[in-house]
Amino acid sequence: MDRDCELLPQVRDDVEIAIEVWRELLLDVYGDALLRLSAKGSAVKPWDGPIDYVPTLSDLDLHLETALPGGLSATPEEAFDVALRLSSEHEARFFRARPDAFHLPRAQLSF
């Protein structure tokens, strides 16, 4: 088996842990206002080979629905601050949960 294919299970584990950490973080921050979180795209589709999901290039598409008027923030400035805070906290939690990770899946949040 070639080296790239040997890494796929570890990469898949990284993605699954990243999704779980996002879910826990968003629930901690937004509680009952988080109505739905779903993962889409190449990160969660079946992978037949190493080019179906490429660490550091492919992203993890997360779609959220909240009960908050205006989504997660009211202004572009607030949106930037929220994105920085959430990303920073996610990264810290991810590496606590998975210190031997091959990569940190890049998330793209949409709501």
Backbone as JSON, one array per atom type, in Angstrom:
{
  "sequence": "MDRDCELLPQVRDDVEIAIEVWRELLLDVYGDALLRLSAKGSAVKPWDGPIDYVPTLSDLDLHLETALPGGLSATPEEAFDVALRLSSEHEARFFRARPDAFHLPRAQLSF",
  "N": [[0.86, -1.18, 0.0], [0.54, 2.21, -0.78], [2.17, 5.07, 0.74], [0.51, 7.39, 0.97], [-2.1, 6.31, 0.95], [-1.99, 4.79, 3.26], [-2.15, 6.74, 5.19], [-4.76, 7.65, 5.11], [-6.75, 6.58, 6.99], [-5.92, 7.86, 9.39], [-6.14, 10.54, 8.67], [-8.9, 10.64, 8.22], [-9.8, 10.15, 10.83], [-8.88, 12.52, 12.02], [-10.61, 14.36, 10.78], [-13.11, 13.49, 11.72], [-12.82, 13.9, 14.5], [-12.44, 16.67, 14.47], [-14.97, 17.55, 13.61], [-16.57, 16.69, 15.76], [-15.44, 18.21, 17.83], [-16.07, 20.8, 16.92], [-18.86, 20.62, 17.13], [-19.24, 20.3, 19.93], [-18.04, 22.69, 20.84], [-19.64, 24.71, 19.62], [-22.1, 24.12, 20.78], [-21.43, 24.64, 23.46], [-20.99, 27.4, 23.32], [-23.31, 28.51, 22.1], [-25.48, 27.05, 23.0], [-28.87, 26.18, 23.41], [-29.61, 27.77, 21.31], [-28.36, 26.87, 19.08], [-29.57, 25.19, 16.52], [-29.15, 23.31, 14.49], [-26.47, 21.44, 13.1], [-24.57, 20.53, 10.43], [-22.33, 18.53, 8.52], [-20.71, 18.76, 5.4], [-19.62, 18.04, 2.02], [-16.34, 17.18, 0.61], [-14.91, 16.3, 2.83], [-16.53, 14.61, 4.34], [-17.52, 12.75, 2.62], [-17.32, 9.46, 1.08], [-14.01, 8.24, 0.63], [-12.14, 7.3, -2.05], [-9.55, 7.35, -2.74], [-6.34, 9.02, -2.3], [-6.68, 11.59, -3.36], [-9.25, 12.43, -3.0], [-9.81, 13.78, -0.68], [-7.79, 16.25, 0.44], [-5.47, 16.92, 2.81], [-4.98, 20.1, 4.32], [-5.61, 21.4, 1.95], [-8.23, 20.69, 1.12], [-11.48, 21.43, 2.49], [-13.53, 21.48, 5.46], [-16.8, 21.56, 5.34], [-19.16, 23.14, 7.18], [-22.46, 23.53, 8.1], [-24.65, 25.61, 9.78], [-27.56, 26.16, 11.71], [-29.21, 28.56, 13.5], [-31.09, 29.9, 16.27], [-30.72, 32.5, 16.57], [-31.34, 35.9, 15.87], [-30.17, 37.26, 12.89], [-28.05, 35.54, 12.68], [-24.81, 34.47, 13.76], [-23.64, 36.84, 14.41], [-24.04, 40.43, 14.36], [-22.87, 42.46, 12.85], [-20.35, 43.02, 10.26], [-17.84, 43.44, 11.49], [-18.2, 42.28, 14.0], [-18.63, 39.69, 13.13], [-16.11, 38.97, 12.16], [-14.6, 39.03, 14.54], [-15.96, 37.02, 15.98], [-15.44, 34.81, 14.34], [-12.63, 34.61, 14.59], [-12.35, 34.1, 17.37], [-13.85, 31.69, 17.69], [-12.44, 29.97, 15.93], [-9.87, 29.94, 17.06], [-10.39, 28.83, 19.59], [-11.44, 26.37, 18.77], [-9.18, 25.2, 17.55], [-7.43, 24.92, 19.77], [-8.92, 23.14, 21.38], [-9.14, 20.98, 19.63], [-6.47, 20.05, 19.34], [-5.99, 19.32, 21.96], [-7.72, 17.17, 22.18], [-6.73, 15.55, 20.22], [-3.72, 15.13, 20.12], [-1.8, 13.9, 18.51], [-2.43, 14.45, 15.89], [-2.54, 14.32, 12.31], [-3.21, 16.44, 10.72], [-4.9, 19.64, 10.95], [-8.14, 19.9, 10.21], [-9.43, 22.26, 7.91], [-11.96, 24.4, 8.53], [-15.04, 25.58, 7.18], [-17.5, 27.63, 7.98], [-20.94, 27.98, 7.52], [-24.01, 29.75, 7.64]],
  "CA": [[0.0, 0.0, 0.0], [1.41, 3.4, -0.81], [2.18, 5.87, 1.98], [-0.67, 8.27, 1.01], [-3.28, 5.52, 1.32], [-1.83, 4.39, 4.65], [-2.51, 7.87, 6.05], [-6.19, 7.98, 5.02], [-7.49, 6.38, 8.25], [-5.54, 8.89, 10.35], [-6.74, 11.79, 8.19], [-10.35, 10.52, 8.48], [-9.97, 10.35, 12.27], [-8.72, 13.96, 12.26], [-11.84, 15.02, 10.33], [-14.2, 13.13, 12.64], [-12.58, 14.59, 15.76], [-12.68, 18.1, 14.23], [-16.43, 17.75, 13.59], [-17.07, 16.54, 17.14], [-14.99, 19.37, 18.61], [-16.91, 21.94, 16.51], [-20.2, 20.44, 17.7], [-19.17, 20.61, 21.36], [-17.74, 24.12, 21.01], [-20.81, 25.51, 19.26], [-23.1, 23.91, 21.83], [-20.98, 25.37, 24.65], [-21.11, 28.84, 23.1], [-24.66, 28.94, 21.71], [-26.49, 26.28, 23.72], [-30.11, 25.85, 22.72], [-29.77, 28.59, 20.11], [-27.86, 26.08, 17.96], [-30.66, 24.29, 16.15], [-28.69, 22.24, 13.62], [-25.12, 21.5, 12.58], [-24.32, 19.41, 9.53], [-21.07, 18.55, 7.78], [-20.92, 18.42, 3.99], [-18.45, 18.18, 1.17], [-15.39, 16.09, 0.45], [-14.42, 15.81, 4.11], [-17.4, 13.58, 4.9], [-17.88, 11.77, 1.58], [-16.38, 8.33, 1.02], [-12.76, 8.51, -0.07], [-11.65, 6.14, -2.8], [-8.11, 7.49, -2.89], [-5.75, 10.15, -1.59], [-7.02, 12.92, -3.9], [-10.65, 12.77, -2.7], [-9.72, 14.78, 0.38], [-6.37, 16.56, 0.54], [-5.23, 17.73, 4.0], [-4.55, 21.5, 4.17], [-6.23, 22.0, 0.76], [-9.68, 20.47, 1.21], [-12.02, 22.01, 3.71], [-14.63, 20.83, 6.15], [-17.94, 22.47, 5.21], [-20.12, 23.01, 8.27], [-23.63, 24.39, 7.95], [-25.36, 25.72, 11.03], [-28.81, 26.91, 11.81], [-29.38, 29.04, 14.87], [-32.3, 30.65, 16.59], [-30.29, 33.88, 16.8], [-31.65, 36.8, 14.77], [-28.95, 37.75, 12.25], [-26.98, 34.54, 12.72], [-23.88, 34.47, 14.88], [-23.19, 38.21, 14.69], [-24.9, 41.45, 13.76], [-22.11, 43.31, 11.93], [-19.14, 42.38, 9.72], [-16.77, 43.5, 12.47], [-18.49, 41.25, 14.99], [-18.45, 38.4, 12.46], [-14.67, 38.71, 12.13], [-14.2, 38.7, 15.9], [-16.53, 35.71, 16.31], [-14.68, 33.8, 13.58], [-11.31, 34.44, 15.21], [-12.5, 33.46, 18.68], [-14.27, 30.3, 17.51], [-11.35, 29.21, 15.3], [-8.81, 29.78, 18.04], [-10.85, 27.88, 20.61], [-11.52, 25.05, 18.13], [-7.83, 24.66, 17.38], [-6.94, 24.5, 21.08], [-9.65, 21.94, 21.8], [-8.82, 19.89, 18.71], [-5.16, 19.48, 19.65], [-6.1, 18.64, 23.25], [-8.41, 15.91, 21.91], [-5.96, 14.74, 19.26], [-2.37, 15.7, 20.07], [-1.0, 13.26, 17.47], [-3.12, 14.67, 14.61], [-1.77, 14.52, 11.09], [-3.53, 17.79, 10.27], [-6.08, 20.31, 11.49], [-9.04, 20.18, 9.09], [-9.83, 23.66, 7.73], [-13.42, 24.48, 8.54], [-15.75, 26.7, 6.58], [-18.82, 27.67, 8.6], [-21.99, 28.72, 6.81], [-25.28, 29.73, 8.35]],
  "C": [[0.9, 1.24, 0.0], [1.17, 4.28, 0.41], [0.94, 6.76, 2.1], [-1.9, 7.5, 1.47], [-3.2, 5.04, 2.76], [-2.28, 5.49, 5.61], [-4.0, 8.18, 6.07], [-6.95, 7.7, 6.31], [-7.16, 7.45, 9.3], [-6.15, 10.24, 9.96], [-8.25, 11.78, 8.46], [-10.63, 10.73, 9.97], [-9.84, 11.83, 12.63], [-10.01, 14.7, 11.92], [-12.97, 14.74, 11.32], [-14.05, 13.83, 13.99], [-12.87, 16.08, 15.59], [-14.18, 18.41, 14.23], [-16.99, 17.69, 15.01], [-16.66, 17.74, 17.99], [-15.79, 20.61, 18.21], [-18.29, 21.83, 17.15], [-20.2, 20.82, 19.19], [-18.93, 22.1, 21.61], [-18.97, 24.97, 20.73], [-21.94, 25.33, 20.26], [-22.71, 24.65, 23.1], [-21.23, 26.87, 24.51], [-22.56, 29.27, 22.89], [-25.8, 28.16, 22.36], [-27.69, 25.94, 22.86], [-30.37, 26.69, 21.48], [-29.2, 27.9, 18.87], [-28.91, 25.03, 17.64], [-30.18, 23.09, 15.35], [-27.26, 22.5, 13.2], [-24.95, 20.29, 11.68], [-23.01, 19.63, 8.78], [-21.33, 18.07, 6.36], [-19.6, 18.47, 3.26], [-17.5, 16.99, 1.21], [-14.9, 15.51, 1.78], [-15.26, 14.65, 4.65], [-17.88, 12.56, 3.86], [-16.93, 10.58, 1.66], [-15.14, 8.72, 0.2], [-12.29, 7.24, -0.74], [-10.14, 6.19, -2.96], [-7.63, 8.77, -2.25], [-6.1, 11.53, -2.17], [-8.47, 13.32, -3.63], [-10.76, 13.8, -1.58], [-8.23, 15.01, 0.59], [-6.15, 17.46, 1.77], [-4.55, 19.06, 3.65], [-5.1, 22.17, 2.92], [-7.75, 21.88, 0.8], [-10.19, 21.11, 2.49], [-13.19, 21.18, 4.23], [-15.78, 21.84, 6.14], [-18.96, 22.17, 6.31], [-21.24, 24.02, 8.08], [-24.38, 24.4, 9.27], [-26.64, 26.51, 10.86], [-28.95, 27.29, 13.27], [-30.72, 29.73, 15.03], [-31.96, 32.12, 16.84], [-30.68, 34.76, 15.62], [-30.34, 37.34, 14.2], [-27.8, 36.77, 12.29], [-26.1, 34.68, 13.94], [-23.4, 35.86, 15.26], [-24.07, 39.19, 13.93], [-24.17, 42.28, 12.71], [-20.91, 42.56, 11.38], [-17.97, 42.38, 10.71], [-16.96, 42.42, 13.54], [-18.27, 39.86, 14.39], [-16.98, 38.01, 12.43], [-14.18, 38.31, 13.51], [-14.72, 37.32, 16.32], [-15.74, 34.62, 15.61], [-13.31, 33.55, 14.2], [-11.41, 33.7, 16.54], [-12.87, 31.98, 18.55], [-13.14, 29.45, 16.93], [-10.23, 28.94, 16.29], [-9.19, 28.75, 19.1], [-10.95, 26.47, 20.01], [-10.14, 24.43, 18.0], [-7.26, 24.15, 18.71], [-7.61, 23.2, 21.53], [-9.3, 20.74, 20.93], [-7.49, 19.24, 19.1], [-5.11, 18.89, 21.07], [-6.72, 17.25, 23.05], [-7.56, 14.97, 21.05], [-4.54, 15.29, 19.1], [-1.48, 15.11, 18.98], [-1.6, 13.45, 16.07], [-2.13, 14.83, 13.46], [-1.97, 15.94, 10.57], [-4.73, 18.34, 11.04], [-6.99, 20.61, 10.32], [-9.5, 21.64, 9.08], [-11.34, 23.7, 7.63], [-13.92, 25.75, 7.84], [-17.16, 26.66, 7.13], [-19.77, 28.52, 7.77], [-23.25, 28.64, 7.63], [-26.3, 30.55, 7.62]]
}
